Each structure stands twice: as structure tokens, then as C-alpha cells.
Amino acid sequence: MNIALIAHDTKKELMVQFCIAYCGILCHHDLVATGTTGNLVSEATGLKITCQMSGQSGGDQQISARIDCNEIDLVLFFRDAVSTKEDDPNDLEMLRLCDKNNIPVATNIATAEVLIHGLERGDLDWRNIVNPRK
């Protein structure tokens, strides 16, 4: 599966810790991330990650484009719902595209853990049947 990793600044350390904890699962998948998040996770875990630009420079838009082209199967997007702008258009567009393309998305660690355990068990293989790649 192609998994996107995105984290707001205040959640980057949480993303790093999450990826350290689940490195054994994530290493079997293709990972793409916004630049800063991807570099931090890669340095801490040794995971191979395709890094886009940083989120502030358009990396979130690059990932959104990949979502819209059905190149992403799962999104782990750790959002800071307290200190960031509530209606960031790039964030909302990414979430809209996930909904449009039926892509599982976690915006917090609790949901991310449910999805990562489902991924480990093979529960997310339905995506190949419901929305096969062209």
C-alpha cells in the first residue's frame, strides 16, 4: 500500500514516535510524506520515504494531487486542531479528496492505531476490490 504521512508542526514528534512504534508494519509499504515530516521520520526510523516539499511550500498539495490520482491508499495526517487555523483550505481539500476517493484517513493517533492494526491484519485489502488501480 502507498501510505501518506503528514503532521502539523506540533504533531511531528508524535508522528515520529508513532512510526518508531510501528516501523515493523510500515516498512512493508511505500511511504510518501511532506518534506519535514518525512525527513524527521526517516532519520528516526531508517524507513525509506519519498519526501515531497514541506507542507508550507506545497507538499500537502502534492500529496493531495496523488490522492486525487488514486496513488495513495491510506493517509495518516496528524492534525493540530487546537492551535492551527480551523479551516485551512489545503487541509480541507486533502480530507475532501480522501472522502471522494474512499481513502481511509486518520487525523489523530487513536484512529491511526486502528488503521495500522487493520493494515497489519489485512483488513484494508478491500481497497483493491472496491477501487482497483487502472
CYANA upper distance limits for C-alpha pairs under 8 A (distance plus 0.5 A):
  1 MET  CA     29 HIS  CA      5.79
  1 MET  CA     30 ASP  CA      6.64
  1 MET  CA     72 ILE  CA      8.12
  1 MET  CA     73 ASP  CA      6.35
  1 MET  CA     74 LEU  CA      7.95
  2 ASN  CA     29 HIS  CA      6.70
  2 ASN  CA     30 ASP  CA      5.26
  2 ASN  CA     31 LEU  CA      6.36
  2 ASN  CA     32 VAL  CA      7.84
  2 ASN  CA     71 GLU  CA      7.45
  2 ASN  CA     72 ILE  CA      5.49
  2 ASN  CA     73 ASP  CA      5.69
  2 ASN  CA     74 LEU  CA      7.07
  3 ILE  CA     29 HIS  CA      7.53
  3 ILE  CA     30 ASP  CA      6.65
  3 ILE  CA     31 LEU  CA      5.43
  3 ILE  CA     32 VAL  CA      6.71
  3 ILE  CA     72 ILE  CA      6.53
  3 ILE  CA     73 ASP  CA      6.46
  3 ILE  CA     74 LEU  CA      5.34
  3 ILE  CA     75 VAL  CA      6.25
  3 ILE  CA     76 LEU  CA      7.89
  4 ALA  CA     31 LEU  CA      6.43
  4 ALA  CA     32 VAL  CA      5.35
  4 ALA  CA     33 ALA  CA      5.92
  4 ALA  CA     63 ILE  CA      7.85
  4 ALA  CA     72 ILE  CA      7.19
  4 ALA  CA     74 LEU  CA      6.83
  4 ALA  CA     75 VAL  CA      5.25
  4 ALA  CA     76 LEU  CA      6.53
  4 ALA  CA     77 PHE  CA      8.28
  5 LEU  CA     31 LEU  CA      7.73
  5 LEU  CA     32 VAL  CA      6.73
  5 LEU  CA     33 ALA  CA      5.09
  5 LEU  CA     34 THR  CA      7.42
  5 LEU  CA     37 THR  CA      7.76
  5 LEU  CA     38 GLY  CA      7.67
  5 LEU  CA     75 VAL  CA      6.82
  5 LEU  CA     76 LEU  CA      5.56
  5 LEU  CA     77 PHE  CA      6.53
  6 ILE  CA     33 ALA  CA      6.32
  6 ILE  CA     34 THR  CA      6.32
  6 ILE  CA     37 THR  CA      6.85
  6 ILE  CA     38 GLY  CA      8.48
  6 ILE  CA     60 ASP  CA      8.15
  6 ILE  CA     75 VAL  CA      8.35
  6 ILE  CA     76 LEU  CA      6.77
  6 ILE  CA     77 PHE  CA      5.12
  6 ILE  CA     78 PHE  CA      6.81
  7 ALA  CA     11 LYS  CA      6.00
  7 ALA  CA     12 LYS  CA      5.73
  7 ALA  CA     15 MET  CA      7.15
  7 ALA  CA     37 THR  CA      6.83
  7 ALA  CA     77 PHE  CA      6.05
  7 ALA  CA     78 PHE  CA      5.10
  7 ALA  CA     79 ARG  CA      6.55
  8 HIS  CA     12 LYS  CA      6.71
  8 HIS  CA     78 PHE  CA      6.91
  8 HIS  CA     79 ARG  CA      5.99
  8 HIS  CA     80 ASP  CA      6.54
 10 THR  CA     80 ASP  CA      7.07
 11 LYS  CA     15 MET  CA      6.80
 11 LYS  CA     78 PHE  CA      6.53
 11 LYS  CA     79 ARG  CA      7.26
 11 LYS  CA     80 ASP  CA      7.07
 12 LYS  CA     16 VAL  CA      6.75
 12 LYS  CA     37 THR  CA      6.67
 12 LYS  CA     40 LEU  CA      8.38
 12 LYS  CA     78 PHE  CA      8.31
 13 GLU  CA     17 GLN  CA      6.70
 14 LEU  CA     18 PHE  CA      6.55
 15 MET  CA     19 CYS  CA      6.61
 15 MET  CA     37 THR  CA      8.30
 15 MET  CA     41 VAL  CA      7.91
 15 MET  CA     78 PHE  CA      7.50
 16 VAL  CA     20 ILE  CA      6.67
 16 VAL  CA     37 THR  CA      8.48
 16 VAL  CA     40 LEU  CA      7.26
 16 VAL  CA     41 VAL  CA      5.54
 16 VAL  CA     44 ALA  CA      7.40
 17 GLN  CA     21 ALA  CA      6.69
 18 PHE  CA     22 TYR  CA      6.72
 18 PHE  CA    109 ILE  CA      8.19
 19 CYS  CA     23 CYS  CA      5.83
 19 CYS  CA     26 LEU  CA      7.88
 19 CYS  CA     41 VAL  CA      7.30
 19 CYS  CA     45 THR  CA      7.64
 20 ILE  CA     41 VAL  CA      8.46
 20 ILE  CA     44 ALA  CA      7.66
 20 ILE  CA     45 THR  CA      6.26
 22 TYR  CA     26 LEU  CA      6.70
 22 TYR  CA    116 ILE  CA      8.34
 23 CYS  CA     27 CYS  CA      6.31
 23 CYS  CA     45 THR  CA      7.39
 23 CYS  CA     47 LEU  CA      7.91
 24 GLY  CA     28 HIS  CA      8.02
 25 ILE  CA     29 HIS  CA      8.19
 25 ILE  CA    116 ILE  CA      8.14
 25 ILE  CA    120 GLU  CA      6.95
 26 LEU  CA     30 ASP  CA      8.41
 26 LEU  CA     31 LEU  CA      8.22
 26 LEU  CA     47 LEU  CA      8.42
 27 CYS  CA     47 LEU  CA      6.75
 27 CYS  CA     48 LYS  CA      8.21
 30 ASP  CA     48 LYS  CA      8.36
 30 ASP  CA     49 ILE  CA      7.79
 31 LEU  CA     48 LYS  CA      7.51
 31 LEU  CA     49 ILE  CA      5.46
 31 LEU  CA     50 THR  CA      6.72
 32 VAL  CA     38 GLY  CA      7.75
 32 VAL  CA     49 ILE  CA      5.89
 32 VAL  CA     50 THR  CA      5.08
 32 VAL  CA     51 CYS  CA      6.28
 32 VAL  CA     52 GLN  CA      7.78
 33 ALA  CA     37 THR  CA      6.87
 33 ALA  CA     38 GLY  CA      5.33
 33 ALA  CA     49 ILE  CA      7.30
 33 ALA  CA     50 THR  CA      6.85
 33 ALA  CA     51 CYS  CA      5.55
 33 ALA  CA     52 GLN  CA      6.56
 33 ALA  CA     59 GLY  CA      8.44
 33 ALA  CA     63 ILE  CA      8.15
 34 THR  CA     38 GLY  CA      6.27
 34 THR  CA     51 CYS  CA      6.16
 34 THR  CA     52 GLN  CA      5.44
 34 THR  CA     53 MET  CA      6.25
 34 THR  CA     54 SER  CA      5.55
 34 THR  CA     55 GLY  CA      6.12
 34 THR  CA     59 GLY  CA      5.56
 34 THR  CA     60 ASP  CA      6.82
 34 THR  CA     63 ILE  CA      8.12
 35 GLY  CA     39 ASN  CA      6.58
 35 GLY  CA     51 CYS  CA      5.41
 35 GLY  CA     52 GLN  CA      5.61
 35 GLY  CA     53 MET  CA      5.28
 35 GLY  CA     54 SER  CA      4.62
 35 GLY  CA     55 GLY  CA      7.46
 35 GLY  CA     59 GLY  CA      7.30
 36 THR  CA     40 LEU  CA      6.68
 36 THR  CA     53 MET  CA      8.44
 36 THR  CA     54 SER  CA      6.04
 36 THR  CA     55 GLY  CA      8.30
 37 THR  CA     41 VAL  CA      6.65
 37 THR  CA     54 SER  CA      8.34
 38 GLY  CA     42 SER  CA      6.43
 38 GLY  CA     49 ILE  CA      6.71
 38 GLY  CA     50 THR  CA      7.89
 38 GLY  CA     51 CYS  CA      6.09
 39 ASN  CA     43 GLU  CA      6.55
 39 ASN  CA     49 ILE  CA      8.43
 39 ASN  CA     51 CYS  CA      7.71
 40 LEU  CA     44 ALA  CA      6.75
 41 VAL  CA     45 THR  CA      6.43
 41 VAL  CA     46 GLY  CA      8.20
 41 VAL  CA     47 LEU  CA      7.84
 42 SER  CA     46 GLY  CA      5.44
 42 SER  CA     47 LEU  CA      5.55
 42 SER  CA     48 LYS  CA      6.94
 42 SER  CA     49 ILE  CA      6.95
 43 GLU  CA     47 LEU  CA      8.41
 52 GLN  CA     59 GLY  CA      5.67
 52 GLN  CA     62 GLN  CA      7.35
 52 GLN  CA     63 ILE  CA      8.09
 53 MET  CA     57 SER  CA      6.47
 53 MET  CA     58 GLY  CA      6.58
 53 MET  CA     59 GLY  CA      4.72
 53 MET  CA     60 ASP  CA      8.44
 53 MET  CA     62 GLN  CA      8.29
 54 SER  CA     58 GLY  CA      6.93
 54 SER  CA     59 GLY  CA      5.41
 54 SER  CA     60 ASP  CA      8.01
 55 GLY  CA     59 GLY  CA      4.84
 55 GLY  CA     60 ASP  CA      5.40
 55 GLY  CA     61 GLN  CA      8.23
 56 GLN  CA     60 ASP  CA      8.26
 58 GLY  CA     62 GLN  CA      6.82
 59 GLY  CA     63 ILE  CA      6.78
 60 ASP  CA     64 SER  CA      6.61
 60 ASP  CA     90 ASN  CA      7.40
 60 ASP  CA     91 ASP  CA      8.22
 60 ASP  CA     94 MET  CA      8.18
 61 GLN  CA     65 ALA  CA      6.66
 61 GLN  CA     90 ASN  CA      7.18
 61 GLN  CA     94 MET  CA      8.22
 62 GLN  CA     66 ARG  CA      6.95
 63 ILE  CA     67 ILE  CA      6.68
 63 ILE  CA     94 MET  CA      8.47
 64 SER  CA     68 ASP  CA      6.66
 64 SER  CA     93 GLU  CA      7.92
 64 SER  CA     94 MET  CA      5.71
 64 SER  CA     97 LEU  CA      7.53
 65 ALA  CA     69 CYS  CA      6.74
 66 ARG  CA     70 ASN  CA      6.78
 66 ARG  CA     71 GLU  CA      5.58
 66 ARG  CA     72 ILE  CA      6.68
 67 ILE  CA     71 GLU  CA      6.17
 67 ILE  CA     72 ILE  CA      5.60
 67 ILE  CA     73 ASP  CA      8.36
 67 ILE  CA     94 MET  CA      8.28
 67 ILE  CA     97 LEU  CA      7.07
 67 ILE  CA     98 CYS  CA      7.29
 67 ILE  CA    101 ASN  CA      8.05
 68 ASP  CA     97 LEU  CA      6.57
 68 ASP  CA     98 CYS  CA      8.44
 68 ASP  CA    101 ASN  CA      7.53
 70 ASN  CA    101 ASN  CA      7.69
 70 ASN  CA    133 ARG  CA      7.74
 72 ILE  CA    103 ILE  CA      8.21
 73 ASP  CA    103 ILE  CA      6.37
 73 ASP  CA    104 PRO  CA      7.77
 73 ASP  CA    127 ARG  CA      8.14
 74 LEU  CA    103 ILE  CA      6.33
 74 LEU  CA    104 PRO  CA      5.73
 74 LEU  CA    105 VAL  CA      6.51
 75 VAL  CA    103 ILE  CA      7.84
 75 VAL  CA    104 PRO  CA      6.85
 75 VAL  CA    105 VAL  CA      5.08
 75 VAL  CA    106 ALA  CA      6.83
 76 LEU  CA    105 VAL  CA      6.36
 76 LEU  CA    106 ALA  CA      5.46
 76 LEU  CA    107 THR  CA      6.88
 76 LEU  CA    108 ASN  CA      8.41
 76 LEU  CA    112 ALA  CA      6.81
 77 PHE  CA    105 VAL  CA      7.57
 77 PHE  CA    106 ALA  CA      6.36
 77 PHE  CA    107 THR  CA      5.28
 77 PHE  CA    108 ASN  CA      7.55
 78 PHE  CA    106 ALA  CA      7.74
 78 PHE  CA    107 THR  CA      5.30
 78 PHE  CA    108 ASN  CA      5.60
 78 PHE  CA    109 ILE  CA      7.53
 79 ARG  CA    107 THR  CA      6.16
 79 ARG  CA    108 ASN  CA      7.12
 80 ASP  CA     84 THR  CA      6.49
 81 ALA  CA     85 LYS  CA      8.38
 81 ALA  CA     86 GLU  CA      7.27
 87 ASP  CA     91 ASP  CA      8.12
 87 ASP  CA     92 LEU  CA      7.30
 88 ASP  CA     92 LEU  CA      6.74
 89 PRO  CA     93 GLU  CA      6.48
 90 ASN  CA     94 MET  CA      6.71
 91 ASP  CA     95 LEU  CA      6.82
 92 LEU  CA     96 ARG  CA      6.52
 93 GLU  CA     97 LEU  CA      6.62
 94 MET  CA     98 CYS  CA      6.80
 95 LEU  CA     99 ASP  CA      6.82
 95 LEU  CA    105 VAL  CA      8.24
 96 ARG  CA    100 LYS  CA      6.57
 97 LEU  CA    101 ASN  CA      6.47
 98 CYS  CA    102 ASN  CA      6.27
 98 CYS  CA    103 ILE  CA      5.25
 98 CYS  CA    104 PRO  CA      7.40
 98 CYS  CA    105 VAL  CA      7.38
 99 ASP  CA    103 ILE  CA      6.84
104 PRO  CA    115 LEU  CA      8.36
105 VAL  CA    112 ALA  CA      8.40
106 ALA  CA    111 THR  CA      5.64
106 ALA  CA    112 ALA  CA      5.50
106 ALA  CA    115 LEU  CA      7.99
107 THR  CA    111 THR  CA      7.46
107 THR  CA    112 ALA  CA      7.79
108 ASN  CA    112 ALA  CA      6.71
109 ILE  CA    113 GLU  CA      6.58
110 ALA  CA    114 VAL  CA      7.09
111 THR  CA    115 LEU  CA      6.77
112 ALA  CA    116 ILE  CA      6.51
113 GLU  CA    117 HIS  CA      6.59
114 VAL  CA    118 GLY  CA      6.68
115 LEU  CA    119 LEU  CA      6.51
116 ILE  CA    120 GLU  CA      6.67
117 HIS  CA    121 ARG  CA      6.77
118 GLY  CA    122 GLY  CA      6.59
118 GLY  CA    123 ASP  CA      5.43
118 GLY  CA    124 LEU  CA      6.78
119 LEU  CA    123 ASP  CA      6.31
119 LEU  CA    124 LEU  CA      6.01
119 LEU  CA    125 ASP  CA      8.39
125 ASP  CA    129 ILE  CA      8.11
126 TRP  CA    130 VAL  CA      6.69
127 ARG  CA    131 ASN  CA      6.05
127 ARG  CA    132 PRO  CA      7.40
128 ASN  CA    132 PRO  CA      5.11
128 ASN  CA    133 ARG  CA      7.77
